[in-house]
Amino acid sequence: MVDQDVSHFQIGVAWCGHGLTAPVPVCSFEQIPLNQGCLTPVEIKLPPGCCLNPSDTAAVVGGNVCTSQRVTDVVLRAFEAAAASQGDCNNLTFGNGGRNEAGEAVEGFGYYETIAGGSGAGPTWDGTSGVHTHMTNTRITDPEILERRYPTILHRFEIRKGSGGEGAYTGGCGVIREIEFLEPIQCSILSERRVYAPYGLAGGASGSRGRNLWIKQARPEQDGDSGLKPRTINLGGKATVKMGRGDRIIIETPGGGGWGKVGEGRKVEDGKKAAFGRGDARGSEAERRGAQEGV
């Protein structure tokens, strides 16, 4: 177990349990409701001072949207239940305002969204493109509302074709989201799977890693050269930057890992339920809707 450190990407025991809630039903041969009772037969043992059980003075952040999903990936891989999904929620925030250098309050705004990616394939199913997996499942703002209420232009929001890992069952693809800002703004990205790709299983290929790009416009008054062209800056997985008018951020989310070697026969016909786990919708909402529809 990794010890806690001076960074803040560590989580409390509660978030570790949160990371187990998603894979436990998937790894069960029984179709059980997705609720707190899923963890009744599970005992969580974590040494004090580790990254999943830090001290009271340790900094923590991103437990729900980043670190707990590593817990989910570990469990799914240990049980060989499914290949890795995108592994995070691609948290994008931007806004302005707050306090100026004189300490005076400046009116502004803040905006926060999570962005979908690809889900991992399994022993009898393909991954799904452009979805949230394991955590969050929040809706994203409609393009018309985003551009009407915030100083933005949404240039692209599309499936990132080819980003799912290949295999007998292919991982789902991530998405590409490109936003231009129409005034100076502070922008932050909190994401994972930008270095380590979502793993495939049983011979399946890994999904594509994600990328966060800043298209920075040339500004002669700052750069001192009117001949400069826009620059493309890789922000890495986590960054906070001050963007100017006309700058863009491009977020390419990870794809899911594949399952099985390419060319191997599919174990069941499409549409049939998996013998181990399920590839269809799960949870109380899906079960209520299924009951209403008689399926």
MIDRENPA-796957 format. One record per residue (C-alpha): residue number from 1; x, y, z. Coordinates in Angstrom, 1 decimal, always signed. Layout:
// MIDRENPA-796957
- nr  xx  yy  zz
- NUM  X  Y  Z
...
END
This chain:
// MIDRENPA-796957
- nr  xx  yy  zz
- 1  +0.0  +0.0  +0.0
- 2  +1.3  +3.4  -0.9
- 3  +2.0  +5.8  +1.9
- 4  +0.3  +9.2  +2.1
- 5  +2.5  +12.0  +0.7
- 6  +2.7  +15.8  +0.4
- 7  +0.4  +15.8  -2.6
- 8  -3.3  +15.7  -2.1
- 9  -4.5  +12.9  -4.4
- 10  -5.4  +10.6  -1.5
- 11  -8.8  +9.8  -0.1
- 12  -10.5  +8.8  +3.1
- 13  -11.9  +5.4  +3.9
- 14  -15.4  +6.5  +2.9
- 15  -14.3  +7.3  -0.6
- 16  -12.5  +3.9  -0.8
- 17  -15.9  +2.3  +0.0
- 18  -17.4  +4.5  -2.7
- 19  -14.9  +3.1  -5.2
- 20  -16.0  -0.5  -4.2
- 21  -19.7  +0.1  -4.6
- 22  -19.5  +0.1  -8.4
- 23  -17.4  -3.1  -9.0
- 24  -18.9  -5.3  -6.3
- 25  -22.3  -5.8  -8.1
- 26  -20.4  -6.3  -11.4
- 27  -18.3  -9.1  -9.9
- 28  -21.3  -10.9  -8.3
- 29  -23.0  -13.8  -10.0
- 30  -26.2  -12.5  -8.4
- 31  -28.3  -9.6  -9.7
- 32  -28.3  -7.4  -6.6
- 33  -29.6  -3.8  -6.2
- 34  -27.0  -1.1  -6.3
- 35  -27.2  +0.3  -2.8
- 36  -25.4  +0.5  +0.5
- 37  -26.1  -3.2  +1.1
- 38  -23.6  -4.1  -1.6
- 39  -20.8  -3.6  +0.9
- 40  -22.3  -5.6  +3.7
- 41  -20.2  -8.7  +3.0
- 42  -17.1  -6.6  +2.3
- 43  -14.5  -5.8  +5.0
- 44  -12.2  -2.9  +4.2
- 45  -8.7  -3.1  +5.9
- 46  -6.4  -0.2  +5.4
- 47  -3.3  +0.6  +7.4
- 48  -3.3  +4.1  +9.0
- 49  -1.3  +6.7  +7.1
- 50  -1.6  +5.1  +3.6
- 51  -3.0  +6.9  +0.6
- 52  -6.5  +5.4  +1.1
- 53  -6.5  +6.1  +4.9
- 54  -4.5  +9.3  +5.4
- 55  -4.1  +11.1  +8.7
- 56  -6.4  +13.9  +9.7
- 57  -3.8  +16.5  +8.7
- 58  -3.2  +15.2  +5.2
- 59  -4.6  +17.1  +2.2
- 60  -7.2  +15.3  +0.1
- 61  -8.9  +16.2  -3.2
- 62  -10.6  +14.4  -6.1
- 63  -11.7  +11.4  -4.1
- 64  -14.9  +10.9  -6.0
- 65  -13.8  +11.8  -9.5
- 66  -10.2  +10.5  -9.6
- 67  -8.6  +8.5  -6.8
- 68  -11.6  +6.3  -6.0
- 69  -11.8  +5.2  -9.6
- 70  -8.3  +3.7  -9.2
- 71  -9.8  +1.5  -6.5
- 72  -12.5  +0.4  -8.9
- 73  -9.9  -0.4  -11.6
- 74  -7.9  -2.5  -9.1
- 75  -10.9  -4.6  -8.1
- 76  -12.2  -5.1  -11.7
- 77  -8.7  -6.2  -12.8
- 78  -8.3  -8.5  -9.8
- 79  -11.5  -10.3  -10.6
- 80  -10.9  -10.1  -14.4
- 81  -14.5  -8.8  -14.6
- 82  -14.0  -6.0  -17.2
- 83  -11.3  -3.9  -18.9
- 84  -10.6  -0.5  -17.6
- 85  -12.9  +2.4  -18.5
- 86  -11.8  +6.0  -18.9
- 87  -10.9  +6.1  -15.2
- 88  -12.0  +9.6  -14.3
- 89  -14.6  +12.3  -14.8
- 90  -12.5  +14.8  -16.8
- 91  -13.4  +17.7  -14.5
- 92  -13.4  +21.1  -16.2
- 93  -13.9  +24.3  -14.4
- 94  -13.6  +27.9  -15.5
- 95  -14.7  +31.3  -14.3
- 96  -13.5  +34.7  -13.1
- 97  -14.1  +37.2  -10.3
- 98  -13.1  +36.7  -6.6
- 99  -10.8  +39.3  -5.2
- 100  -8.3  +41.6  -6.9
- 101  -4.8  +42.5  -5.8
- 102  -6.2  +45.1  -3.4
- 103  -8.4  +42.5  -1.7
- 104  -11.6  +43.9  -3.1
- 105  -14.4  +41.6  -4.2
- 106  -14.9  +41.4  -7.9
- 107  -18.2  +40.0  -9.3
- 108  -17.8  +37.0  -11.5
- 109  -19.0  +33.5  -12.2
- 110  -17.9  +29.9  -12.0
- 111  -18.8  +26.9  -14.2
- 112  -18.1  +23.2  -13.6
- 113  -18.7  +20.1  -15.8
- 114  -17.7  +16.5  -16.0
- 115  -17.0  +15.0  -19.5
- 116  -17.8  +11.5  -20.6
- 117  -15.3  +8.9  -22.0
- 118  -15.3  +5.3  -23.1
- 119  -16.3  +2.3  -20.9
- 120  -14.3  -0.9  -20.9
- 121  -15.2  -4.1  -22.8
- 122  -16.0  -7.4  -21.0
- 123  -16.0  -11.1  -21.6
- 124  -19.3  -10.9  -23.5
- 125  -19.8  -7.2  -24.4
- 126  -18.3  -4.2  -26.2
- 127  -17.6  -1.0  -24.3
- 128  -19.9  +2.0  -24.7
- 129  -18.7  +5.3  -26.2
- 130  -19.3  +8.7  -24.6
- 131  -20.5  +7.7  -21.2
- 132  -19.7  +8.1  -17.5
- 133  -18.7  +4.9  -15.7
- 134  -18.6  +3.9  -12.1
- 135  -18.9  +7.4  -10.7
- 136  -20.9  +10.7  -11.2
- 137  -23.1  +10.1  -14.3
- 138  -23.9  +13.9  -14.3
- 139  -25.5  +15.5  -17.3
- 140  -23.6  +18.1  -19.3
- 141  -24.9  +21.5  -20.2
- 142  -26.7  +21.8  -23.5
- 143  -24.5  +23.7  -26.1
- 144  -27.2  +26.4  -26.6
- 145  -27.4  +27.1  -22.8
- 146  -23.6  +27.0  -22.4
- 147  -23.0  +29.7  -25.2
- 148  -26.0  +31.8  -24.1
- 149  -25.0  +32.1  -20.4
- 150  -21.2  +32.0  -20.5
- 151  -18.6  +33.7  -22.7
- 152  -17.9  +30.6  -24.7
- 153  -18.1  +29.1  -28.1
- 154  -18.4  +25.3  -28.3
- 155  -16.5  +24.3  -31.4
- 156  -16.6  +20.5  -31.1
- 157  -18.3  +17.9  -29.0
- 158  -17.9  +14.6  -30.7
- 159  -16.9  +10.9  -30.4
- 160  -13.2  +10.4  -30.4
- 161  -13.1  +7.7  -33.1
- 162  -10.6  +4.9  -32.7
- 163  -9.8  +5.6  -29.0
- 164  -11.4  +2.4  -27.7
- 165  -9.0  -0.5  -27.2
- 166  -9.2  -3.2  -29.9
- 167  -10.0  -6.8  -29.1
- 168  -12.6  -9.6  -29.6
- 169  -14.8  -7.0  -27.8
- 170  -13.8  -3.4  -28.4
- 171  -13.6  -0.7  -25.7
- 172  -15.9  +2.3  -26.0
- 173  -14.5  +5.6  -27.4
- 174  -13.9  +8.8  -25.6
- 175  -15.1  +12.2  -26.7
- 176  -13.5  +15.5  -27.9
- 177  -14.7  +18.7  -26.4
- 178  -13.3  +22.0  -27.7
- 179  -14.3  +25.3  -26.1
- 180  -13.2  +28.9  -27.0
- 181  -13.3  +31.6  -24.4
- 182  -14.5  +35.1  -25.4
- 183  -12.9  +36.9  -22.4
- 184  -10.0  +36.4  -20.0
- 185  -10.7  +33.5  -17.7
- 186  -9.2  +31.1  -15.3
- 187  -9.5  +27.5  -16.4
- 188  -8.7  +24.3  -14.5
- 189  -8.7  +20.7  -15.5
- 190  -8.6  +17.7  -13.1
- 191  -8.2  +14.4  -14.9
- 192  -6.6  +11.0  -15.0
- 193  -5.4  +8.4  -17.6
- 194  -3.2  +11.0  -19.4
- 195  +0.0  +8.9  -18.7
- 196  -1.2  +5.4  -18.0
- 197  -3.7  +4.1  -20.6
- 198  -6.9  +2.2  -19.5
- 199  -5.9  -1.4  -19.5
- 200  -7.3  -4.2  -21.7
- 201  -7.8  -7.7  -20.5
- 202  -7.5  -11.2  -21.9
- 203  -5.3  -10.0  -24.7
- 204  -7.3  -6.9  -25.5
- 205  -5.5  -3.6  -26.2
- 206  -5.5  -0.6  -23.9
- 207  -7.7  +2.3  -24.6
- 208  -6.2  +5.6  -25.8
- 209  -4.8  +8.0  -23.2
- 210  -6.5  +11.3  -22.8
- 211  -5.1  +14.7  -23.7
- 212  -5.7  +18.3  -22.5
- 213  -4.6  +20.9  -24.9
- 214  -4.5  +24.7  -24.6
- 215  -4.6  +26.6  -27.9
- 216  -3.0  +29.9  -26.8
- 217  -3.4  +32.9  -29.2
- 218  -0.4  +35.1  -29.9
- 219  -0.4  +38.4  -28.0
- 220  +2.2  +40.9  -29.2
- 221  +1.7  +43.2  -26.2
- 222  +2.8  +40.3  -24.0
- 223  +5.1  +38.3  -26.3
- 224  +6.8  +41.2  -28.0
- 225  +6.6  +39.6  -31.5
- 226  +3.6  +40.4  -33.8
- 227  +4.6  +37.5  -36.1
- 228  +4.0  +34.8  -33.4
- 229  +1.4  +32.2  -34.2
- 230  -1.0  +30.4  -31.8
- 231  +0.8  +27.8  -29.7
- 232  -0.5  +24.4  -28.6
- 233  +0.4  +23.6  -25.0
- 234  -0.1  +20.2  -23.4
- 235  -1.6  +20.9  -20.0
- 236  -1.1  +17.4  -18.6
- 237  -3.6  +15.7  -16.4
- 238  -4.0  +18.5  -13.9
- 239  -3.5  +22.3  -14.4
- 240  -4.9  +25.7  -13.6
- 241  -4.1  +28.5  -16.2
- 242  -5.2  +32.0  -17.0
- 243  -6.5  +32.0  -20.6
- 244  -7.1  +35.1  -22.7
- 245  -9.7  +36.1  -25.2
- 246  -9.8  +33.7  -28.1
- 247  -7.9  +30.9  -26.3
- 248  -9.3  +27.4  -26.6
- 249  -9.1  +24.3  -24.5
- 250  -9.4  +20.9  -26.2
- 251  -10.2  +17.9  -24.0
- 252  -9.7  +14.4  -25.5
- 253  -11.1  +11.9  -23.0
- 254  -9.7  +8.3  -22.7
- 255  -11.3  +5.3  -24.4
- 256  -12.0  +2.0  -22.7
- 257  -9.8  -1.0  -22.8
- 258  -10.6  -4.0  -25.1
- 259  -11.3  -7.6  -24.1
- 260  -9.8  -10.6  -25.8
- 261  -7.5  -10.9  -28.8
- 262  -8.5  -9.4  -32.1
- 263  -10.0  -12.2  -34.3
- 264  -11.1  -14.4  -31.5
- 265  -14.7  -15.6  -31.7
- 266  -17.3  -13.7  -29.6
- 267  -18.6  -15.9  -26.8
- 268  -22.2  -15.1  -27.1
- 269  -24.4  -13.5  -29.8
- 270  -25.0  -9.8  -29.5
- 271  -27.9  -9.0  -27.3
- 272  -27.6  -12.0  -25.0
- 273  -26.9  -11.4  -21.3
- 274  -23.4  -12.1  -20.0
- 275  -22.7  -15.1  -17.8
- 276  -20.4  -13.0  -15.6
- 277  -21.6  -9.5  -14.9
- 278  -23.8  -7.5  -17.2
- 279  -23.2  -4.9  -19.9
- 280  -26.7  -3.3  -19.7
- 281  -27.9  -0.5  -17.5
- 282  -27.7  -1.1  -13.7
- 283  -28.9  +0.6  -10.6
- 284  -32.2  +1.6  -8.9
- 285  -33.2  +4.0  -11.7
- 286  -32.5  +1.6  -14.5
- 287  -34.4  -1.2  -12.6
- 288  -37.4  +1.1  -11.9
- 289  -37.5  +2.1  -15.6
- 290  -37.2  -1.5  -16.7
- 291  -40.0  -2.6  -14.4
- 292  -42.2  +0.2  -15.8
- 293  -41.4  -0.9  -19.4
- 294  -41.9  -4.6  -18.6
- 295  -38.4  -5.7  -19.6
END
